[in-house]
C-alpha cells in the first residue's frame, strides 16, 4: 500500500504532516480508508487511518475486526495495526501519532462533522488541508490489483446479464426479477450488490433511477435492468434493456439509436480526451434522432471502490481521461409513459482506446412472452 499512499501525497500538491481518514457508521464509511488499507472484508466502523508522506500507514481497528486487520497487514512492513477498546482511544491514538501543530490532510468529501470535531479535539493545534481532490485523482487511476478485481466484478455482471432473458416469466414482478439478479450475482462469486438494483417494466423503464416495485411483467413491455456486483470491494455496473413479447417498432428503433450512441462514445474514449467529448459523441447521435432531448444524464462515470467513484462525464467535464481509469458508458433514451432504453458497460481506458470489462450482448432482443 506504500505506493498508493505516496501517490496521494504527490497529488496533494502541498506539504502535509499526515493524511487522516476516519470512518463513521455505515453508510458513512470512507472508501478511501479501504483504498489505503486493502482489507477484503469488514465495516471498520469508527476506525481510522493515518498515512505518512514516506508511505507508512497506521490503522486503528476495533476489536471486532482485529483479526481481519492483522491478516491484511501481516505481509506489509509499512502497515501498523493498533486496536481500540473505548471510543476515547481514537483521540489518544491520533494525538500520539501526529504533531500537535501539524498540517493535517483530511478527506472533506467523506468526513462527517462529528468526526471532524473529534479529530479537532485530538489535535487542537492542527491546521487542516482538504485532500478530497487529491484522493479522487489518485483513486481514479487504478493499479494492477484493482484492475483484476474490476475485471472479475465485470465478469460477474456480464454472466448475470446474459442470463436475464431466461429469468423472465409472465406475471413476475419487478422486485422478483431484481431479487433473482442479486441472487445470481452472489452465486457467481459476488460479495453483494454494488448499488440498489434497478428493474423497471413498461413505462417505469423511462425513469432512470427507478426502484423496483410490484408491477407485473406482461407481453409488450420494455424493461431496463441496471445492476452491479462487488468483488473484493470493487464494483461493476451494467445495464441491459429488453422487450418482452410482441414487437414495438419504435422502441426497437430507440434501442438501435442508443446502441449507436454508445458506439460513438466508445470511439471517443482514449487517454487525454476531455470527458465532455465522450458525452458529446453520444449526445450528437441522440440529437440527430427523433428523440432529441430524451437523453437526460451524463454518459458515464468512473467506477472502483464506489460505483460512482468521483469522475463523471457530462457536457461540462473538462478533465481528461487517463490511462488506467475505469469508467462506464451508459447512454439512454427515455419516453415518459412508454418506456426507455439504457445500455451500460464498464471499460478500462488505455493510451489509444479502451478495454471492455463487461461484454454481454447489447443488441435489441425480444424475449418470447
Secondary structure, 3 states (H helix, E strand, C coil): CHHHHHHHHHHHCCCCCEEEEECCCCCCCCHHHHHHCCCCCCCCCCCEEEECCCCCEEEEEEHHHHHHHHHHHCCCCCEEEEEECCCHHHHHHHHHHCCCCCEEEECCCCCCHHHHHHHHHHCCCCEEEECHHHHHHHHHECCHHHHHHHHHHHHHHHHHHHHHHHHCCCCCEHHHHHHHHHHHHHHCCCCEECCCCEEEEHHHHHCCCCCCCCCECCCCEEEEEEECEEECCEECCEEEEEEECCCCHHHHHHHHHHHHHHHHHHHHCCCCCEHHHHHHHHHHHHHCCCCCCCCCCCCEEECCCCCCCCCEECCCCCCECCCCEEEEECCEEEECCCEEEECEEEEEECCCCEEECCCCCCCCCEECC
